Amino acid sequence: MEYFYVNDKKIFLDQVFTVTDLLVFLNLNIDLIVIEYNKIILPKSLWKLTMIKNNDEVEFVTIVGGG
C-alpha cells in the first residue's frame, strides 16, 4: 500500500491527488499557509501541478497574526 506523510503523520493513498486537492480535503485556508514538499518550500504556483506520490513528505506551516 502506498503512503505519504503530512506533518510527520503517515497517510495512506487510495487515489492520486495534488497538493491543492489535499489542502481542500483538509479544509485549510490557502491564503495563510506555506507548503514544504520533500524538504523544499513549494511555490503556490506549483500546488495544482504537484502530484503527491508514495513516500512524499508534506509539511504545512500556517501564518498566525497577533498584536
C-alpha positions as CSV (number, residue, x, y, z in Angstrom):
1,M,0.0,0.0,0.0
2,E,1.3,3.5,-0.8
3,Y,1.5,6.3,1.7
4,F,2.9,9.8,2.3
5,Y,3.5,11.9,5.3
6,V,1.6,15.1,6.4
7,N,3.3,16.9,9.3
8,D,5.0,13.6,10.3
9,K,1.7,11.6,10.2
10,K,1.6,8.6,7.9
11,I,-1.4,8.9,5.4
12,F,-2.3,6.0,3.2
13,L,-3.1,6.7,-0.5
14,D,-6.1,5.3,-2.2
15,Q,-6.2,7.8,-5.0
16,V,-3.9,10.3,-6.8
17,F,-4.2,13.9,-6.0
18,T,-2.4,17.3,-6.0
19,V,-1.2,19.4,-3.1
20,T,-4.2,21.7,-3.8
21,D,-6.5,18.7,-3.6
22,L,-5.0,17.8,-0.2
23,L,-5.5,21.4,1.1
24,V,-9.1,21.4,0.1
25,F,-9.7,17.9,1.6
26,L,-8.2,19.1,4.9
27,N,-10.2,22.4,4.7
28,L,-7.1,24.5,5.1
29,N,-7.0,28.2,4.3
30,I,-4.7,28.5,1.3
31,D,-4.1,32.2,1.9
32,L,-2.5,31.6,5.3
33,I,-0.3,28.6,4.6
34,V,3.2,27.7,3.4
35,I,3.9,24.2,2.0
36,E,7.2,22.3,2.4
37,Y,7.2,19.4,-0.1
38,N,10.0,16.9,0.3
39,K,12.2,19.5,2.3
40,I,11.7,22.3,-0.3
41,I,9.3,25.3,0.0
42,L,6.8,24.8,-2.8
43,P,5.7,27.9,-4.6
44,K,1.9,28.4,-4.6
45,S,2.1,28.4,-8.4
46,L,3.1,24.7,-8.3
47,W,0.4,23.5,-5.9
48,K,-2.1,22.5,-8.6
49,L,0.7,20.8,-10.6
50,T,2.4,18.8,-7.9
51,M,1.1,15.3,-7.6
52,I,1.6,13.6,-4.2
53,K,3.4,10.3,-4.6
54,N,4.4,7.4,-2.4
55,N,6.8,8.3,0.4
56,D,6.4,12.1,-0.2
57,E,6.7,14.4,2.8
58,V,4.3,17.4,3.1
59,E,4.6,19.9,5.9
60,F,2.0,22.7,6.4
61,V,3.0,25.9,8.2
62,T,0.2,28.3,9.0
63,I,0.7,32.0,9.3
64,V,-0.8,33.4,12.5
65,G,-1.2,37.1,13.2
66,G,-1.0,38.7,16.5
67,G,-0.7,42.0,18.2
